[in-house]
Amino acid sequence: MKRKRIFAALMAGIIMVGSICSSTAQAAAKWPKGPDKGSLSSASAIVMELSTGTVLYSKNIHKKHYPASITKIMTSLLTLENSSPSDVVTFTEAEAHGIETGSSSMYCVPGEKFTIEQVLYGIMLQSANEMCLVAADHVAGSVDKFVEMMNQRVAQLGLKDTHFMNPNGLHNDDHYTSAYDMACIAREAWKNPSFQKICGTRTYQVKSTNKRKASEILGGQLLNHHQMINGYETSSRYEKDYVIGGKTGYTSMAHSTLVTFAEKDGMQLVSVIMKGNSPKQGEPNEYTDTTRILDYAFEKFSKHAVNGENSDVNENLFNTFDSYFNADQSPLRLSAESAVILPKGVALRKAKQQIQYDNSVKLQDGENVIGTVKYTYDGRMVGSTDIIYDSTKSASHLDEASRRIVDSEIRQIKTNNKKHAVILQKLSGIKYSFYNMVSFFRDRVILVIVAALVILLIVLLVLNYRMNSRRKRRSRTRSRRASGGMSLNSRRSFSASKRKGRRRRGADYTSSRRTTGAKMSDSGSSISARKMKKNRKKTRESFGRSFYDFDK
């Protein structure tokens, strides 16, 4: 019975430890689960980390929707890249009146002059549709050519779900995008510092033009329509400190669309809402959806900086040239914005690295991208960065002979890409085999401690059970003795008297044995003598004389 109980306790401990290990391992490898998709008002939604492009939350991200005014992010990006803020534009009749009646506008008039800076604030804050037309004509010469530029940029970004028909987002059946594509466009635009400044501005003071006074242009002030930046329409109910920019959109066909830029704890995100509800429709709406998915991303993920010191690229590639490079002036480096996004609690070493070299690169003076490093975790892309070789740096701190050797090594990387990659793969395999073996035990320190505590608990339970059993046996013995009705002194007296009785009986028995033995000895000797005499008589009769007499 005892053995069965001990065995059951041990099995329970083993099962407990196994379940803890299993659940911990599953939790460590699992991508965090975001808000339930059915709880959002929007048809599509996404959260993307800006520096890496890592998708942290997704809901129908490749489904095509009408974008409405978030189209103007692409319009602003191309305008910034192809003009100067001080450029001056003059409205034509077609530009001033070439939009739908009742759509967002600054009510510009033909012949009115604005700087490109004013135009861009009008596009991003007031969402003025006619400002998009004048910007398009200024940049490309015509709206149609500007739209071609928009679609060319889409193709350059590798986007498949987007097609533009105009620069302002007014409805057209062939004007569409997806949440994913819009996040990529927003990410590209965010790389421009001027764009960051404009879309993060709460209010902009309008200056007088050649046609109107400042007070005649929307009261002299442009307000950012994004209610998480400037909640003038919703009593600041949706404002968030971490929101640093964004753009709103709405048409009856597109419903509400929203792009939001946010920053917290060193991590910058962009979220996109497609076909959501407006605050006028109650909650949930585009702003509550945005808040939920951004809060989830900030709570569940963290950003890890990657550089030559903590990357395997440094160990496998950079150290190949240690005799020529130093850490400060090395011509080999990773791109400036190198990071990996991982669930909180997951170490950078858990991300798998894949190094790829470009065998078609032609080395030139200056910086050359000779390869890329891609990082994955749980089957997802969580970061990537370029490997850059700067030929000017190699010349600045190496002598001519060493520089020729280094340049030769770099060219060999280019021409013998496959061979070099195989060598690095083997080295990585050897290193990772050892590293993973060590990290296996190191990463499970908590589990080992838990297992040890469980085993200790089981041992203590077994010992406690045995001690209790002994106590029970002693208690039963004492109870039986107590039931006899004798006190301790009585039991002692009784035991003493019993011992005395045994001694007395023993002495009497010994004495009687001695007396009986003596009597038996006397009687026995007389009997023996008579028997011997009788036997001698018989013998004499048989032989004629006693054999005792033969010697006479």
PESULWO-V386145 format. One record per residue. PSI is psi as a letter, one per 30 degrees, with the letter a starting at -180 (999 if undefined). NEAR is the number of other ideal C-beta (glycine too) atoms within 8 Angstrom. D_FIRST is the distance of its C-alpha to the first C-alpha in Angstrom with 2 decimals. Layout:
# PESULWO-V386145
PSI_NEAR_D_FIRST ; PSI_NEAR_D_FIRST
This chain:
# PESULWO-V386145
e_4_0.00 ; e_8_3.80 ; e_6_5.44 ; e_7_5.20 ; e_9_6.43 ; e_10_8.81 ; e_8_9.97 ; e_8_10.74 ; e_11_12.61 ; e_9_14.49 ; e_8_15.52 ; e_9_16.72 ; e_12_18.75 ; e_8_20.24 ; e_8_21.27 ; e_9_22.76 ; e_12_24.75 ; e_8_25.91 ; e_8_27.14 ; e_10_28.95 ; e_11_30.59 ; e_8_31.59 ; e_8_33.08 ; e_10_34.85 ; e_8_36.32 ; e_8_37.53 ; e_7_39.03 ; e_8_40.81 ; f_6_42.37 ; k_8_43.31 ; k_6_46.86 ; k_8_46.95 ; k_4_47.52 ; a_9_50.74 ; k_9_51.99 ; k_5_51.54 ; e_7_54.64 ; f_4_55.16 ; f_7_55.43 ; k_14_58.57 ; f_11_62.02 ; l_13_63.35 ; e_8_63.39 ; k_15_62.81 ; l_18_61.64 ; k_14_60.92 ; k_15_60.19 ; k_15_61.37 ; k_15_61.32 ; e_11_64.94 ; f_8_64.86 ; f_11_62.62 ; g_11_62.95 ; k_11_59.17 ; j_12_58.31 ; f_13_55.67 ; k_13_55.83 ; k_10_57.32 ; j_11_58.16 ; h_10_60.54 ; f_13_62.21 ; g_8_64.37 ; k_10_65.61 ; k_7_69.37 ; l_14_70.84 ; k_11_74.17 ; f_15_74.08 ; b_12_76.90 ; f_14_78.00 ; f_15_75.21 ; e_16_77.50 ; f_15_79.56 ; e_14_77.09 ; e_14_78.38 ; e_16_81.94 ; e_15_81.60 ; e_14_80.06 ; e_13_82.93 ; e_15_85.50 ; e_11_84.16 ; f_7_84.13 ; g_7_87.63 ; l_11_89.66 ; k_5_90.25 ; f_9_89.45 ; f_7_93.12 ; k_9_94.46 ; k_8_96.47 ; l_13_96.38 ; k_7_98.82 ; k_14_97.87 ; l_9_99.74 ; e_6_100.29 ; e_7_97.67 ; e_13_95.09 ; e_12_95.73 ; g_8_95.73 ; g_7_93.62 ; l_11_90.48 ; k_6_89.34 ; k_4_90.68 ; f_3_88.08 ; l_8_85.85 ; k_7_84.99 ; l_10_88.16 ; g_10_90.12 ; h_6_93.25 ; l_13_95.11 ; l_9_98.75 ; k_9_100.81 ; f_8_102.20 ; k_13_99.60 ; k_10_98.39 ; l_14_94.95 ; l_10_93.34 ; e_16_90.36 ; e_8_88.25 ; e_10_89.26 ; e_14_88.66 ; e_15_85.11 ; e_13_84.28 ; e_13_85.80 ; e_16_83.61 ; e_12_80.26 ; e_14_80.65 ; f_14_83.02 ; h_13_82.11 ; j_12_85.85 ; e_13_86.42 ; f_15_90.06 ; e_14_89.04 ; e_14_87.03 ; e_15_90.19 ; e_15_92.38 ; e_18_89.75 ; e_14_89.48 ; e_14_93.26 ; e_10_93.49 ; e_11_90.86 ; f_11_91.55 ; f_4_95.00 ; l_8_93.73 ; e_11_90.69 ; e_6_90.18 ; e_9_90.12 ; e_16_87.74 ; e_13_85.37 ; e_9_85.60 ; e_11_84.57 ; e_13_81.58 ; f_11_80.40 ; e_8_81.10 ; e_11_78.89 ; e_14_76.15 ; e_8_76.44 ; e_6_76.39 ; f_10_73.10 ; g_5_71.69 ; k_11_71.09 ; f_5_71.02 ; g_10_70.74 ; k_13_73.83 ; k_9_77.50 ; k_13_80.04 ; f_7_83.27 ; l_12_84.54 ; f_15_83.95 ; f_12_83.06 ; g_13_80.44 ; k_10_82.52 ; k_10_81.27 ; k_7_81.96 ; f_4_79.93 ; g_6_79.88 ; j_13_78.84 ; l_11_75.05 ; a_13_72.18 ; l_15_68.37 ; e_18_66.06 ; e_13_65.19 ; e_14_68.85 ; e_16_69.91 ; e_16_67.29 ; e_12_68.63 ; e_16_72.21 ; e_13_71.26 ; e_12_69.51 ; e_9_72.68 ; e_12_74.86 ; f_13_72.74 ; f_5_73.69 ; j_10_77.19 ; e_5_77.52 ; e_9_80.35 ; e_12_78.24 ; e_12_75.48 ; e_8_78.02 ; e_12_79.60 ; f_14_76.52 ; g_9_74.94 ; k_10_78.03 ; e_6_77.76 ; l_10_81.50 ; k_8_84.61 ; k_7_88.11 ; k_11_90.67 ; l_6_94.05 ; k_6_97.35 ; a_9_98.68 ; f_5_102.23 ; f_7_101.93 ; l_9_99.83 ; l_7_98.96 ; e_10_95.38 ; f_6_95.05 ; f_6_96.08 ; i_12_93.18 ; h_9_90.21 ; g_5_91.19 ; g_10_91.19 ; k_9_87.42 ; k_11_84.84 ; k_10_81.31 ; k_13_78.19 ; f_10_76.87 ; j_13_73.24 ; f_14_71.64 ; f_13_68.90 ; e_12_71.72 ; j_11_74.31 ; h_12_73.01 ; f_7_76.43 ; f_6_75.84 ; g_10_72.35 ; h_4_72.72 ; g_7_70.76 ; e_7_67.57 ; g_12_66.54 ; k_11_67.78 ; k_9_65.37 ; f_4_66.04 ; f_9_64.52 ; k_13_66.97 ; g_9_69.81 ; l_11_71.74 ; l_13_71.91 ; k_13_73.99 ; l_12_74.01 ; k_16_75.21 ; k_10_75.97 ; l_11_77.86 ; f_5_77.47 ; e_6_76.24 ; f_15_74.01 ; a_11_72.63 ; k_14_71.40 ; l_20_70.70 ; k_17_69.66 ; k_16_69.29 ; k_15_67.75 ; k_17_67.53 ; l_14_65.02 ; k_8_64.01 ; k_7_61.16 ; h_6_59.39 ; g_4_61.65 ; k_12_60.91 ; k_11_63.60 ; l_15_62.86 ; k_15_64.94 ; l_17_63.88 ; k_17_65.73 ; k_16_65.63 ; k_15_67.37 ; h_11_68.37 ; a_17_66.80 ; l_12_67.74 ; l_10_70.17 ; f_13_69.51 ; f_4_71.98 ; g_7_69.47 ; a_6_66.83 ; k_6_63.39 ; l_8_61.79 ; a_14_64.79 ; e_15_65.83 ; e_12_65.24 ; e_11_61.82 ; e_15_60.76 ; e_13_62.12 ; e_11_60.43 ; e_11_57.00 ; e_15_57.11 ; e_15_58.64 ; e_8_56.15 ; e_14_53.33 ; e_14_54.91 ; e_13_55.51 ; e_7_52.02 ; f_10_50.14 ; l_14_52.32 ; l_9_53.98 ; k_12_56.79 ; k_10_56.55 ; k_6_59.82 ; k_14_60.27 ; a_9_62.73 ; f_11_63.54 ; e_6_61.25 ; g_6_57.94 ; k_13_58.65 ; f_9_57.97 ; e_13_61.58 ; e_12_62.55 ; e_9_60.40 ; f_12_61.40 ; e_11_64.99 ; e_13_66.41 ; f_8_65.37 ; f_7_67.14 ; h_11_70.30 ; f_7_69.17 ; f_3_72.14 ; f_9_74.51 ; l_11_72.91 ; l_6_71.86 ; e_7_69.49 ; e_4_72.29 ; g_9_74.86 ; k_12_72.91 ; f_12_74.68 ; k_12_71.30 ; l_9_69.28 ; l_13_67.30 ; l_8_69.09 ; e_3_69.40 ; i_6_67.01 ; j_11_63.89 ; l_12_60.61 ; k_13_57.27 ; k_14_55.59 ; l_14_51.78 ; k_10_49.11 ; k_8_48.46 ; f_4_45.81 ; k_8_46.60 ; l_5_48.28 ; e_9_51.57 ; f_6_50.11 ; f_7_48.04 ; k_13_51.29 ; k_6_52.38 ; k_10_55.96 ; j_8_58.45 ; k_14_61.75 ; k_9_64.76 ; k_12_68.21 ; j_11_71.39 ; g_8_73.32 ; g_4_76.36 ; k_9_77.02 ; j_4_80.42 ; k_11_80.42 ; l_6_83.07 ; k_4_84.13 ; a_7_81.75 ; k_7_78.24 ; k_11_76.82 ; j_10_73.54 ; f_13_72.24 ; l_11_68.76 ; l_11_65.96 ; k_16_62.35 ; k_10_60.07 ; k_14_56.67 ; l_11_53.92 ; k_13_50.50 ; h_7_48.13 ; g_4_50.91 ; k_9_53.48 ; k_9_56.61 ; g_12_56.25 ; l_14_59.36 ; l_9_62.15 ; l_12_64.91 ; k_9_67.95 ; k_16_68.51 ; k_12_72.00 ; j_12_74.39 ; j_12_77.29 ; f_14_80.14 ; e_9_82.14 ; e_10_79.46 ; e_14_79.19 ; f_7_82.95 ; f_7_82.90 ; g_6_80.69 ; k_10_80.88 ; l_5_83.85 ; e_6_85.56 ; e_6_83.96 ; e_9_80.43 ; e_11_81.13 ; e_8_82.26 ; e_9_79.06 ; e_14_76.95 ; e_11_79.03 ; e_8_78.62 ; e_10_74.84 ; e_11_74.84 ; e_9_77.06 ; e_9_74.77 ; e_12_71.87 ; e_13_74.05 ; f_7_75.33 ; h_8_72.16 ; e_11_69.73 ; e_7_67.44 ; e_7_67.30 ; e_11_66.61 ; e_11_63.93 ; e_8_62.17 ; e_8_62.28 ; e_11_60.90 ; e_8_58.18 ; e_8_57.13 ; e_9_57.24 ; e_10_55.26 ; e_8_52.70 ; e_8_52.21 ; e_10_52.07 ; e_8_49.73 ; e_8_47.30 ; e_8_46.95 ; e_9_47.16 ; e_8_44.53 ; e_8_42.12 ; e_8_42.67 ; f_9_42.70 ; e_8_39.44 ; e_9_37.55 ; e_7_39.94 ; f_6_39.67 ; g_9_35.90 ; e_8_35.72 ; e_7_34.37 ; e_11_31.63 ; e_9_30.69 ; e_8_30.63 ; e_10_28.50 ; e_10_26.00 ; e_8_25.97 ; e_8_25.46 ; e_11_22.52 ; e_9_20.86 ; e_8_21.81 ; e_9_20.34 ; e_12_16.94 ; e_8_17.21 ; e_8_18.32 ; e_9_15.49 ; e_10_12.93 ; e_8_15.32 ; e_8_15.79 ; e_11_12.17 ; e_9_12.22 ; e_8_15.64 ; e_8_14.83 ; e_9_12.22 ; e_8_15.10 ; e_8_17.55 ; e_8_15.83 ; e_8_15.80 ; e_8_19.41 ; e_8_20.34 ; e_8_19.24 ; e_8_21.24 ; e_8_24.18 ; e_8_24.09 ; e_8_24.34 ; e_9_27.20 ; e_6_28.88 ; f_6_28.86 ; f_7_31.15 ; g_3_34.03 ; k_8_35.08 ; l_5_35.71 ; e_6_34.97 ; e_6_38.58 ; e_8_38.46 ; e_11_35.36 ; e_8_37.15 ; e_8_40.34 ; e_9_38.52 ; e_8_36.82 ; e_8_40.22 ; e_8_41.98 ; e_8_39.47 ; e_8_40.05 ; e_8_43.85 ; e_8_43.70 ; e_8_41.89 ; e_8_44.52 ; e_8_47.37 ; e_8_46.13 ; e_8_45.69 ; e_8_49.30 ; e_8_50.76 ; e_8_49.00 ; e_8_50.31 ; e_8_53.86 ; e_8_53.93 ; e_8_52.76 ; e_8_55.57 ; e_8_58.24 ; e_8_57.16 ; e_8_57.14 ; e_8_60.71 ; e_8_62.04 ; e_8_60.45 ; e_8_61.96 ; e_8_65.51 ; e_8_65.41 ; e_8_63.87 ; e_8_66.65 ; e_8_69.43 ; e_8_67.86 ; e_8_67.65 ; e_8_71.31 ; e_8_72.47 ; e_8_70.46 ; e_8_71.96 ; e_8_75.47 ; e_8_75.06 ; e_8_73.73 ; e_10_76.67 ; e_8_79.02 ; e_8_77.54 ; e_10_77.83 ; e_10_81.42 ; e_7_82.24 ; e_6_80.65 ; f_8_82.36 ; f_5_85.35 ; l_7_84.39 ; k_8_81.31 ; f_7_79.80 ; f_6_79.93 ; f_7_83.71 ; f_6_83.91 ; f_4_84.41 ; 999_3_87.42
